[in-house]
Amino acid sequence: MEARTVSPRPSHDRSARADAEPARREPAAARPRSGRPDVALLPKAHLHLHFTGSMRHSTLVELAAEHGVHLPDALVEDWPPKLHATDERGWFRFQRLYDIARSVLRTPDDMRRLLRETAEDEAAEGSGWLEIQVDPSGYAAKFGGLTPTVELVLDAAREAGEAAGVGIGVVIAANRTRHPLDAKTLARLAVRYTGQGVVGFGLSNDERRGRAYDFEGAFRIAKRGGLLSDPHGGELLGPASVRECLETLDADRIGHGVRAVEDPRLLARIVDRGVTLEVCPASNVSLGVAARPEDVPVRRLFEAGASIALGADDPLLFGSRLARQYDIVRDVHGFSDAELAELARQSVRASAAPDDVRKRLLAGIDAWRS
């Protein structure tokens, strides 16, 4: 993989990427949609966004230049990268790009900048509540350990949310490729900050390299501590992975979960238990989970009665943010404005947002359709 030291791109290059950097989107009036209301103005909650993956591409380039980090062509001229992660070689490349991006976050100011800009972008996308997922293990060596890292993220999230007018909760995530005892350590740490900004406990990375079953102890700690159970499942593996999240980890939400459509009985249990699936249409196509946008089973899940929260996953690598996911289900899957509003309601109801935030967002959703 060829790499080079990069310098910040001129502003005209950044503006060409407005789909991935919504703070630079055109005003709603300049983007008519045949008389239909703009999805960026639809109030909503964003429940599936990873920390490093939320970074603006322009910020990645600027921080890389500032810190002397070499970026591969896939993160510069060829951005957004062409990805395919349904085989282990493809996932390794995806993870490698993610790790390179994470390496530009060297100082507390870098972390604060990322969260400040993410909050601004969320506000521009109509998101009034964000739950951002972070594995502090990936940053602990730079910021003095796990506890200081979590405290830095929480403090930066509070500052960013207040400045942008977006509520932010943090989901502490364990890594499937690490030992389950590491996950228990993270779960205990997460519980210490329940009520102080941490709202959930997650499980991410390659499903093929760590069964949900192995992490049951960590999730039991988190659930007893009052946190939402929010593991990834049913993205790279099929219904069995979703079932383990549902039954063994007592999931309140499942990251992705789209493969549940392959097992009608499992999907019926998800619906009966009111578990929300965090569906990420652009991500599913970029990683090869679905061959085409129309193959993402969002319509089938919705019509089966599943609660769905659309998410952008990793905009830095997939090239689109939250409003684009609503555009996809509108344009590709034929969702009506009433159905889009219901998706937004489902995202709010599945969130850990305080009651006053929920009421404000739900009222705004009703007003969006009027």
C-alpha positions as CSV (number, residue, x, y, z in Angstrom):
1,M,0.0,0.0,0.0
2,E,1.7,3.2,-1.1
3,A,1.8,5.9,1.5
4,R,2.9,9.5,1.6
5,T,3.0,12.5,3.8
6,V,0.1,14.8,3.0
7,S,-0.7,18.4,3.5
8,P,-4.2,19.9,3.9
9,R,-6.3,20.0,0.7
10,P,-7.6,23.3,-0.6
11,S,-11.1,24.2,0.4
12,H,-12.5,23.6,-3.1
13,D,-11.6,19.9,-2.8
14,R,-13.4,19.7,0.5
15,S,-16.6,21.3,-0.7
16,A,-16.8,18.6,-3.4
17,R,-17.3,16.1,-0.6
18,A,-20.4,17.8,0.8
19,D,-22.2,14.4,1.1
20,A,-19.6,13.2,3.6
21,E,-19.1,16.5,5.4
22,P,-22.6,17.8,6.1
23,A,-21.5,20.9,7.9
24,R,-20.8,22.2,4.3
25,R,-24.1,21.0,2.8
26,E,-26.0,23.4,0.7
27,P,-29.0,25.1,2.4
28,A,-32.2,23.1,2.2
29,A,-33.8,25.6,-0.1
30,A,-31.0,24.9,-2.7
31,R,-31.7,21.2,-2.7
32,P,-35.3,20.7,-3.8
33,R,-36.6,17.2,-3.7
34,S,-39.8,17.4,-5.8
35,G,-41.6,19.2,-3.0
36,R,-40.9,16.6,-0.4
37,P,-39.5,17.8,3.0
38,D,-35.7,17.7,3.4
39,V,-34.6,14.7,5.5
40,A,-31.8,16.8,7.0
41,L,-34.5,18.8,8.7
42,L,-36.2,15.7,10.1
43,P,-35.4,15.5,13.9
44,K,-33.9,12.2,14.7
45,A,-31.4,10.3,17.0
46,H,-28.2,8.8,15.7
47,L,-27.4,5.5,17.5
48,H,-24.8,3.9,15.4
49,L,-21.7,6.0,14.9
50,H,-18.1,5.0,15.8
51,F,-15.7,7.5,17.3
52,T,-12.8,7.6,14.8
53,G,-15.2,6.8,12.0
54,S,-17.1,10.1,12.7
55,M,-14.1,12.2,11.7
56,R,-14.4,14.6,8.8
57,H,-12.1,13.6,5.9
58,S,-10.7,17.1,5.8
59,T,-9.8,16.8,9.5
60,L,-8.0,13.5,8.9
61,V,-5.9,15.1,6.1
62,E,-5.1,18.2,8.2
63,L,-4.2,16.2,11.3
64,A,-2.1,13.8,9.3
65,A,-0.1,16.7,7.9
66,E,0.2,18.3,11.4
67,H,1.5,15.1,13.0
68,G,3.6,13.8,10.1
69,V,1.4,10.7,9.6
70,H,1.6,9.0,6.3
71,L,-1.8,8.3,4.7
72,P,-2.3,5.7,1.9
73,D,-3.9,6.8,-1.4
74,A,-7.2,5.2,-0.3
75,L,-7.5,7.9,2.4
76,V,-6.4,10.8,0.1
77,E,-6.8,10.8,-3.7
78,D,-8.9,7.7,-3.8
79,W,-11.2,8.6,-0.9
80,P,-13.7,7.2,0.0
81,P,-11.9,3.9,-0.3
82,K,-13.2,0.9,-2.1
83,L,-13.9,-1.7,0.5
84,H,-15.1,-5.3,0.7
85,A,-15.0,-7.0,4.1
86,T,-17.0,-10.2,3.7
87,D,-13.7,-12.1,3.5
88,E,-10.9,-11.8,6.2
89,R,-8.5,-10.1,3.8
90,G,-11.0,-7.4,3.0
91,W,-11.8,-6.9,6.7
92,F,-8.1,-6.6,7.5
93,R,-7.7,-3.8,4.9
94,F,-10.8,-2.0,6.4
95,Q,-9.4,-2.3,9.9
96,R,-6.0,-1.2,8.8
97,L,-7.4,2.0,7.3
98,Y,-9.4,2.6,10.4
99,D,-6.2,2.1,12.6
100,I,-4.3,4.6,10.4
101,A,-7.1,7.1,10.8
102,R,-7.1,6.6,14.6
103,S,-3.3,7.3,14.6
104,V,-3.8,11.0,13.7
105,L,-5.5,11.6,17.1
106,R,-2.5,12.4,19.1
107,T,-3.5,15.1,21.6
108,P,-6.5,16.0,23.8
109,D,-7.2,18.9,21.4
110,D,-7.4,16.4,18.5
111,M,-10.0,14.4,20.4
112,R,-12.0,17.5,21.3
113,R,-11.9,18.7,17.8
114,L,-13.2,15.4,16.5
115,L,-16.2,15.6,18.9
116,R,-16.8,19.3,18.3
117,E,-17.0,18.8,14.5
118,T,-19.0,15.6,14.8
119,A,-21.6,17.4,17.0
120,E,-21.7,20.2,14.4
121,D,-22.3,17.7,11.6
122,E,-25.0,15.9,13.6
123,A,-26.8,19.2,14.1
124,A,-26.6,19.8,10.3
125,E,-28.1,16.4,9.7
126,G,-31.1,16.9,12.0
127,S,-29.8,14.7,14.8
128,G,-30.7,16.0,18.2
129,W,-29.3,13.1,20.1
130,L,-26.1,11.1,19.3
131,E,-24.8,8.0,20.9
132,I,-21.2,7.6,19.9
133,Q,-19.4,4.3,20.3
134,V,-15.8,4.2,21.5
135,D,-13.3,1.5,22.6
136,P,-11.0,3.4,25.0
137,S,-8.4,0.7,24.7
138,G,-7.4,2.1,21.3
139,Y,-6.5,5.4,22.8
140,A,-5.4,4.6,26.4
141,A,-1.7,4.5,25.6
142,K,-1.7,8.1,24.4
143,F,-3.9,9.6,27.1
144,G,-2.7,8.0,30.3
145,G,-4.8,4.9,30.6
146,L,-8.4,3.7,30.2
147,T,-9.9,6.0,32.9
148,P,-8.3,9.2,31.7
149,T,-9.3,8.4,28.2
150,V,-13.0,7.8,29.1
151,E,-13.0,11.0,31.1
152,L,-11.5,13.0,28.2
153,V,-14.1,11.6,25.8
154,L,-17.0,12.4,28.2
155,D,-15.7,15.9,28.9
156,A,-15.2,16.6,25.2
157,A,-18.6,15.2,24.4
158,R,-20.3,17.5,27.0
159,E,-18.5,20.6,25.6
160,A,-19.3,19.6,22.0
161,G,-22.9,18.8,22.7
162,E,-23.5,22.1,24.5
163,A,-21.9,24.1,21.8
164,A,-23.8,22.4,18.9
165,G,-27.2,21.9,20.7
166,V,-26.9,18.1,20.4
167,G,-27.2,15.7,23.3
168,I,-24.4,13.1,23.3
169,G,-24.2,9.8,25.1
170,V,-21.3,7.5,25.0
171,V,-21.3,3.7,24.4
172,I,-18.2,2.0,25.7
173,A,-17.4,-0.8,23.3
174,A,-15.4,-4.0,23.8
175,N,-13.4,-5.5,21.0
176,R,-14.2,-9.1,19.9
177,T,-10.6,-9.7,18.9
178,R,-9.4,-9.1,22.5
179,H,-9.8,-11.4,25.5
180,P,-13.2,-11.4,27.3
181,L,-11.5,-10.4,30.5
182,D,-10.5,-7.1,28.8
183,A,-14.2,-6.7,28.1
184,K,-15.1,-7.2,31.8
185,T,-12.6,-4.5,32.7
186,L,-14.3,-2.1,30.2
187,A,-17.7,-3.0,31.5
188,R,-16.8,-2.2,35.1
189,L,-15.3,1.1,33.9
190,A,-18.4,1.9,31.9
191,V,-20.7,1.3,34.9
192,R,-18.6,3.7,36.9
193,Y,-19.8,6.5,34.6
194,T,-23.4,5.5,34.3
195,G,-25.4,8.7,34.7
196,Q,-22.3,10.7,33.8
197,G,-22.5,10.4,30.0
198,V,-22.0,6.6,29.5
199,V,-25.3,5.1,28.3
200,G,-24.5,1.7,26.9
201,F,-22.0,-1.1,26.4
202,G,-21.2,-2.5,23.0
203,L,-19.2,-5.2,21.2
204,S,-17.6,-4.5,17.8
205,N,-15.0,-5.7,15.3
206,D,-15.0,-8.9,13.2
207,E,-17.8,-11.2,14.2
208,R,-15.8,-14.1,12.8
209,R,-13.1,-13.6,15.4
210,G,-15.1,-13.6,18.6
211,R,-18.4,-15.1,19.5
212,A,-20.9,-13.0,21.5
213,Y,-21.2,-16.0,23.8
214,D,-17.7,-15.4,25.1
215,F,-18.6,-11.9,26.3
216,E,-21.7,-12.7,28.4
217,G,-20.0,-11.9,31.6
218,A,-19.0,-8.4,30.6
219,F,-22.6,-7.7,29.4
220,R,-24.0,-9.0,32.6
221,I,-21.9,-6.5,34.5
222,A,-23.0,-3.7,32.2
223,K,-26.7,-4.5,32.3
224,R,-26.7,-4.8,36.1
225,G,-25.0,-1.4,36.2
226,G,-28.0,0.1,34.3
227,L,-26.4,0.3,30.8
228,L,-28.0,-0.6,27.5
229,S,-26.7,-3.8,25.9
230,D,-25.7,-2.8,22.3
231,P,-23.6,-5.4,20.6
232,H,-22.9,-5.7,16.9
233,G,-24.3,-8.8,15.2
234,G,-25.7,-10.1,12.0
235,E,-23.5,-8.1,9.7
236,L,-20.7,-10.4,8.5
237,L,-22.3,-13.5,10.0
238,G,-25.9,-14.8,9.7
239,P,-28.8,-15.2,12.1
240,A,-26.9,-17.3,14.6
241,S,-24.8,-14.2,15.4
242,V,-27.9,-12.2,16.0
243,R,-29.4,-14.9,18.1
244,E,-26.4,-14.9,20.5
245,C,-26.7,-11.2,20.9
246,L,-30.4,-11.4,21.6
247,E,-30.4,-14.4,24.0
248,T,-26.9,-14.5,25.5
249,L,-26.1,-10.7,25.7
250,D,-29.7,-9.7,26.4
251,A,-29.4,-7.0,23.7
252,D,-31.6,-3.9,23.9
253,R,-30.3,-2.9,20.4
254,I,-28.2,-4.8,17.9
255,G,-25.7,-3.0,15.7
256,H,-26.7,-3.9,12.1
257,G,-28.7,-7.2,12.7
258,V,-29.8,-7.2,9.0
259,R,-29.1,-10.9,8.6
260,A,-32.0,-11.6,10.9
261,V,-34.3,-11.5,7.9
262,E,-32.9,-14.9,7.0
263,D,-34.7,-16.5,10.0
264,P,-38.3,-15.5,10.3
265,R,-38.7,-17.0,13.8
266,L,-35.7,-15.0,15.0
267,L,-37.0,-11.8,13.5
268,A,-40.4,-12.4,15.1
269,R,-38.6,-12.7,18.5
270,I,-36.7,-9.4,17.9
271,V,-40.1,-7.7,17.1
272,D,-41.8,-9.3,20.1
273,R,-39.0,-8.2,22.5
274,G,-38.9,-4.6,21.0
275,V,-35.2,-4.9,20.2
276,T,-34.0,-2.1,17.9
277,L,-31.8,-2.9,14.9
278,E,-29.3,-0.2,14.0
279,V,-29.3,-0.5,10.2
280,C,-26.6,1.2,8.2
281,P,-27.5,1.1,4.5
282,A,-24.4,2.7,3.0
283,S,-22.1,0.7,5.2
284,N,-23.7,-2.6,4.3
285,V,-23.1,-1.9,0.6
286,S,-19.6,-0.6,1.0
287,L,-18.5,-3.6,3.0
288,G,-20.2,-6.1,0.7
289,V,-22.9,-7.2,3.1
290,A,-25.4,-6.2,0.4
291,A,-24.4,-6.2,-3.3
292,R,-26.6,-3.1,-4.1
293,P,-28.5,-0.5,-2.1
294,E,-31.8,-2.2,-2.9
295,D,-30.5,-5.4,-1.4
296,V,-30.3,-4.0,2.1
297,P,-33.4,-5.5,3.7
298,V,-34.6,-2.3,5.4
299,R,-38.1,-2.6,3.9
300,R,-38.5,-6.2,4.9
301,L,-37.4,-5.5,8.4
302,F,-39.7,-2.5,8.6
303,E,-42.7,-4.3,7.3
304,A,-42.1,-7.2,9.7
305,G,-42.5,-4.7,12.5
306,A,-38.9,-4.4,13.6
307,S,-37.8,-1.2,15.3
308,I,-35.1,0.4,13.2
309,A,-32.6,3.2,13.9
310,L,-30.7,4.2,10.8
311,G,-27.0,4.8,11.3
312,A,-24.0,6.0,9.3
313,D,-21.5,3.7,11.0
314,D,-18.2,5.2,9.8
315,P,-18.7,8.2,7.6
316,L,-14.9,8.7,7.3
317,L,-14.6,5.4,5.4
318,F,-18.0,5.1,3.8
319,G,-18.4,8.7,2.6
320,S,-21.9,9.5,3.8
321,R,-23.5,10.6,7.1
322,L,-26.9,10.2,8.7
323,A,-29.2,12.2,6.4
324,R,-27.9,10.2,3.4
325,Q,-29.2,7.0,5.0
326,Y,-32.7,8.5,5.1
327,D,-32.3,9.6,1.5
328,I,-31.4,6.0,0.6
329,V,-34.5,4.5,2.1
330,R,-36.6,7.2,0.6
331,D,-35.1,7.0,-2.9
332,V,-34.2,3.3,-3.2
333,H,-36.7,1.6,-0.9
334,G,-39.6,3.9,-1.5
335,F,-40.3,5.0,2.0
336,S,-43.0,7.6,2.3
337,D,-42.6,10.7,4.4
338,A,-44.8,9.1,7.0
339,E,-42.6,6.1,7.1
340,L,-39.4,8.2,7.3
341,A,-41.0,10.0,10.3
342,E,-41.7,6.7,11.9
343,L,-38.1,5.6,11.4
344,A,-37.0,8.8,13.1
345,R,-39.5,8.1,16.0
346,Q,-38.1,4.6,16.4
347,S,-34.6,6.0,16.7
348,V,-35.6,8.4,19.4
349,R,-37.6,5.8,21.3
350,A,-34.7,3.3,21.2
351,S,-32.2,5.9,22.5
352,A,-31.1,6.7,26.0
353,A,-32.0,10.4,25.6
354,P,-33.5,12.1,28.6
355,D,-37.3,12.5,28.6
356,D,-37.2,16.2,27.7
357,V,-35.0,15.6,24.7
358,R,-37.2,12.8,23.6
359,K,-40.3,15.0,23.8
360,R,-38.7,17.8,21.9
361,L,-37.5,15.5,19.1
362,L,-40.8,13.7,18.8
363,A,-42.7,17.0,18.6
364,G,-40.2,18.1,15.9
365,I,-40.9,14.9,13.9
366,D,-44.6,15.6,14.0
367,A,-44.0,19.2,12.9
368,W,-41.7,18.0,10.0
369,R,-44.6,16.3,8.3
370,S,-47.1,19.2,8.8
